[in-house]
Amino acid sequence: VQLQASGGGLVQAGGSLRLSCAASGIVLSAYVVTWYRQTPGEQRALVAAVTSSTSSMSTNYADSVNGRFTISRDNAKNTVYLQMDSLKPEDTAVYYCHAHSLREDYWGQGTLVTVSS
């Protein structure tokens, strides 16, 4: 099982990035998928989450990103996306995707997002 996170990079404040979390070895639509982010010296913090496709795919966002970030699924591509708009310097972090079900959980490697002012 592998979760491959990608799409990070350097962007100016106000810009956009789209992160991808592509899964192999599992059917991602059956899992709750969460994006977290982490800065040096801090714990990982929830950014956005989407429930499984069998649970109405409801979404949840951290207050700090609500209205700017959108989490979505492409089940045909076995991928979850995080569209990040109106980026701010404080969004700079390593972003991780996580998939879990009742019995399993998996982490992807991080992807670095740097927002310059």
N, C-alpha and C positions, 0 to 999 in steps of 0.2 A: 504494500500500500504506500502510495506517495501522494503528498499534496505539494504542488509546485506553485509557489507564489511568485509573481512577476509584475512588472509594470512600474516599479519605483524609479525615481530619478530626481533630477534637479529642476525645479520650476520656480518662476517668480511668483511673488504674492499676487493673488487674484487669478492665478492660472488654474489649470485642471490636469488631473492625471486619472487614469483608470487602472486599478490593480486587478489582477486575475488570480484566481486560485483554482488550478486545474488538478483534477484527481485522477489517479490511476489505481486500479485494484479494488475500488469501491464504487458504488453508485451514489454519487454525491447527493442526489435528490432525496435520498432516504435519511439524510443527516441534517441536524442543525449545524449551520455554518456561521462562525463568528469571526470577525476581524478584530484583532487587538493591535495596540501599538505600545511601544516601549521606548523611553528615552533613558540615557545613562543615569544610573542611580535610582531609577523609579521602577515600580512594578508594572507589569503589563496591565493595560487598561482596555476595557471593552470599547470598541468604536461603533460597531454595527453587527447585527445578527439577523439571520433569516431562518425561520423554522423549516421543517422538511416539507416536501411537496405534498405529503399526505396530511399536513396540518395547516392547510390554507396559506402557507408561505407568509405568515405575518412577519413583520420586521420590527426591529427595535434599534434605537440610536442613542448614543451618548448625547447629552444636552449640548455639548460643545460643537457637535458636528451636525446636529439636526437641522435640516433645511439646506445643508450644503453637500452632504454625502448621500449617496443612494446605493443600497446593496440590492443585487438582483441575481437571478439564476438563469443559466442557459443549460437546460437539462440535456439537450442534444449534444452539447460540447462537454458535458460533465464538469462544468465550470461555474464558479460564483465570482461575480465582479463587485468591485467597490469603486463607484464613480465618485471622484472627489473634485468638487468645484469650489470656486472662491477660496482657494487655499490661503492659509495664513502661516506666518513663520512658526507659530506655536503648533502647527500640524507636523512639524519636522519630527520624525521618529522612524524606528524600524517597525514595519507593519507585518503582522503574522496572521495567517488564517488557521482556523481550528475547526475540525469537524467532529461531532460527537453524536452517538446514539445512546440507547440505554446501556449497551454493553461495551462500546468501543469509543475510543477517542484518538484523534490523530492531529499532529501539528505539522504545518509546513515550515520551511525555512523562512527567514525574514526577508523582506525587501525594503530597502532604505528609501525613504522619501525626504527630500530636503527642499524646504521652501525658503527662498531668499527674499529679503525685504527690499 
